[in-house]
Amino acid sequence: MDPMTKMWLSLIAILVMGLSVFLITFARSKTKGVVRAILSVIAFLTMVIGILGGAASIM
């Protein structure tokens, strides 16, 4: 993978992880019940995608 592709992939991974942090913060502070659980699961899955993107940009 060329350096520019790695740069863009790592930038996207950082933004995706930022989105997951925003989702979990929103879920914990503003929601309750089933909506909170669903948003937390979505945030977790988004964080996993961000971690995989970050790991792919290192390799």
Residue pairs with C-beta under 8 A, 6 or more apart in sequence:
1 9
1 59
6 57
7 57
9 53
9 56
9 57
10 53
10 54
10 57
12 53
13 50
13 51
13 52
13 53
13 54
13 56
13 57
14 50
14 54
16 46
16 47
16 49
16 50
16 53
17 46
17 47
17 50
17 51
17 54
19 46
19 50
20 43
20 44
20 46
20 47
20 50
21 43
23 39
23 42
23 43
23 46
24 39
24 40
24 43
24 44
26 39
27 35
27 36
27 39
27 40
27 43
28 36
28 40
31 39
